[in-house]
Amino acid sequence: MPVRSDEGAFAWPVGAKRALFVAIALMTLVVLYNNERFIVDHGDPSWAYYFPVRWLLVPHGIAGAAALFLGMSQFSTRLRARRPRLHRALGRCYVVGVLIAAPMAMYITVEHNAMPQRIAIFTTATLWLLTTAIAFYSIRTRNYQQHKHWMMRSYAITVIFLLDRVIDIAPGLLALDQDTSPNILWLCNVVAWVVPTVIIELPRVLHRRTVAGAEARAATTS
């Protein structure tokens, strides 16, 4: 059933959050099977591609995976209410994961990719750092609502790692996401900004419309 946000407007149903995290879990399994098998299967074509930067991928991958999984915990209302210290500790670990994974992504792309891909990855990593920094600053200044909103934006960028690879699986789309034309990565960046905005703003818009409708009906009957 719907729940109310901190501002009193109707928010998204609780089931929507669960469905989102189920989708992220399924995308993770797909990516592990389709894109990351080279870690254990050195006969996979991706192994030769990543071999020159294999050791750089270790800290980047571990930190990025930590951010991906720890980030989900930050949206648990139950954890936040019942275990606030654990919530804060996991949040700090998420920030550390981003602080490691984002700069490592920049370094790896400089060493390994063509210029168009470097620009796309630098943009993604910079936005990842920026949104996470604003979320962290917001909670340090006790601006809880803005902290929640910026954490949503930060985590949406975290999920780009999965979304980009899942889209690539679709027939014909992999050719659109090469080093010289990273179109899918740019698309994922757009999605990562639009989706949190819709999640944040749509309940407010619907609430205002409901209130305005109620006021109009009250005016006509008075």
C-alpha positions in Angstrom: 0.0 0.0 0.0 1.1 3.6 -0.5 3.1 5.3 2.3 3.5 9.0 3.1 6.8 10.8 2.5 8.4 13.2 5.0 6.6 16.1 3.3 3.2 14.5 3.6 2.7 13.7 0.0 1.9 10.2 -1.1 5.0 8.3 -2.0 5.7 5.2 -4.1 4.2 1.9 -2.8 6.5 -0.2 -0.7 6.4 -3.0 -3.3 7.9 -0.7 -5.9 11.1 -0.5 -3.9 11.3 -4.3 -3.5 10.7 -4.7 -7.2 13.5 -2.3 -8.0 16.0 -4.3 -5.8 14.8 -7.6 -7.3 15.5 -6.2 -10.7 19.0 -5.0 -9.6 19.7 -8.5 -8.2 18.6 -10.2 -11.5 20.8 -7.7 -13.5 23.7 -8.6 -11.2 23.3 -12.3 -12.0 23.0 -11.6 -15.7 26.2 -9.5 -15.7 28.1 -12.0 -13.6 27.3 -14.7 -16.1 27.6 -12.8 -19.3 30.2 -10.2 -18.7 32.4 -11.3 -15.8 33.1 -14.9 -16.6 36.5 -14.0 -17.8 37.6 -13.7 -14.1 37.5 -17.6 -13.8 37.3 -18.5 -17.5 40.5 -17.3 -19.2 39.3 -18.7 -22.5 36.6 -16.0 -22.6 37.4 -13.3 -25.2 37.0 -10.6 -22.6 40.1 -12.0 -20.7 42.4 -10.8 -23.5 40.7 -7.4 -23.6 41.1 -6.8 -19.8 44.4 -8.6 -19.4 46.6 -5.4 -19.6 44.6 -3.8 -16.7 43.7 -6.9 -14.8 45.3 -5.8 -11.5 43.7 -2.3 -11.7 40.3 -4.0 -12.0 40.7 -5.7 -8.6 40.4 -2.6 -6.4 37.9 -1.0 -8.8 35.8 -4.1 -8.9 35.8 -4.8 -5.2 35.0 -1.2 -4.3 32.3 -0.9 -7.0 30.7 -4.2 -5.9 30.7 -3.0 -2.3 29.0 0.3 -3.3 26.4 -1.6 -5.3 25.4 -3.9 -2.5 25.9 -1.6 0.4 23.9 1.2 -1.4 20.7 -0.9 -1.3 20.9 -1.0 2.5 20.7 2.8 2.6 17.1 2.7 1.4 15.9 0.3 4.0 13.4 2.2 6.2 13.5 -0.7 8.8 17.3 -0.7 9.1 17.4 3.1 9.3 14.8 3.1 12.1 15.9 0.0 14.1 19.7 0.0 13.6 20.7 3.7 12.9 24.4 3.1 13.8 24.6 0.2 11.4 22.9 2.3 8.8 25.5 5.1 9.2 28.4 2.6 9.2 27.2 1.0 6.0 26.6 4.4 4.5 30.2 5.4 5.2 31.4 2.2 3.6 29.4 3.1 0.6 31.1 6.5 0.4 34.5 4.8 0.7 33.6 2.4 -2.1 32.7 5.2 -4.4 35.8 7.2 -3.5 37.9 4.2 -4.6 35.9 2.9 -7.5 35.3 6.2 -9.3 39.0 7.4 -9.5 40.1 3.9 -10.4 37.6 3.9 -13.3 39.2 7.2 -14.5 42.7 5.8 -14.3 41.8 2.5 -16.0 40.0 4.3 -18.9 43.1 6.5 -19.5 45.2 3.4 -19.7 42.9 1.3 -21.7 40.3 3.2 -23.8 39.9 5.5 -26.7 39.1 9.2 -26.1 35.3 9.0 -26.6 35.1 6.3 -24.0 37.4 8.2 -21.7 35.1 11.2 -21.8 32.0 9.2 -21.1 33.6 7.4 -18.2 35.2 10.5 -16.8 31.7 12.2 -16.9 30.1 9.2 -15.2 32.8 8.9 -12.5 32.7 12.7 -11.8 28.9 12.7 -11.4 29.2 9.6 -9.1 31.7 11.4 -6.9 29.7 14.7 -7.0 26.3 13.1 -6.1 27.9 11.0 -3.3 29.7 14.1 -1.9 26.4 16.1 -1.8 24.6 13.2 -0.2 27.3 12.9 2.5 27.4 16.7 3.1 23.6 16.8 3.4 23.6 14.2 6.1 26.5 15.9 7.9 24.4 19.1 8.0 21.3 17.1 9.0 19.4 17.8 5.8 17.8 14.4 5.8 15.4 15.0 2.8 18.2 16.2 0.5 20.4 13.4 1.7 17.8 10.9 0.7 17.4 12.5 -2.7 21.1 12.7 -3.5 21.7 9.2 -2.3 19.1 8.1 -4.9 21.0 10.0 -7.6 24.3 8.6 -6.4 23.0 5.0 -6.4 21.4 5.4 -9.8 24.8 6.1 -11.2 26.2 3.1 -9.3 23.7 0.9 -11.1 25.0 2.2 -14.5 27.6 -0.5 -14.2 24.9 -3.1 -14.5 22.5 -1.3 -16.8 25.1 -0.6 -19.5 26.1 -4.3 -19.6 22.5 -5.6 -19.6 21.6 -3.3 -22.5 24.6 -4.5 -24.4 23.3 -8.0 -24.4 20.4 -7.1 -26.7 21.1 -8.1 -30.3 22.6 -5.3 -32.3 23.1 -2.9 -29.4 26.7 -3.9 -28.5 27.9 -2.2 -31.7 26.5 1.1 -30.3 28.7 0.9 -27.2 32.3 0.7 -28.4 35.3 2.7 -27.3 34.9 5.0 -30.2 31.1 5.5 -29.8 29.9 4.8 -26.2 26.3 5.6 -27.0 24.8 3.2 -24.5 26.9 4.6 -21.7 25.6 8.1 -22.4 22.1 6.8 -22.5 22.6 5.1 -19.1 23.8 8.5 -17.7 20.6 10.1 -18.9 18.5 7.4 -17.4 20.4 7.7 -14.1 19.3 11.3 -13.9 15.8 11.0 -15.1 14.6 8.0 -13.1 15.5 9.5 -9.6 13.9 12.7 -10.6 10.7 10.9 -11.5 10.8 9.0 -8.2 11.3 12.1 -6.2 8.9 14.5 -8.0 6.0 12.4 -9.3 4.5 11.7 -5.8 4.7 15.5 -5.1 3.0 16.3 -8.4 0.2 13.8 -7.8 -0.2 15.0 -4.3 -0.5 18.6 -5.4 -3.0 17.6 -8.0 -5.1 15.8 -5.4 -5.0 18.7 -3.0 -5.9 21.2 -5.8 -8.8 19.0 -6.9 -10.1 18.7 -3.3 -9.8 22.5 -2.9 -11.7 23.1 -6.2 -14.5 20.7 -5.1 -14.7 22.3 -1.8 -15.0 25.7 -3.4 -17.8 24.7 -5.7 -19.8 23.2 -2.9 -19.4 26.0 -0.5 
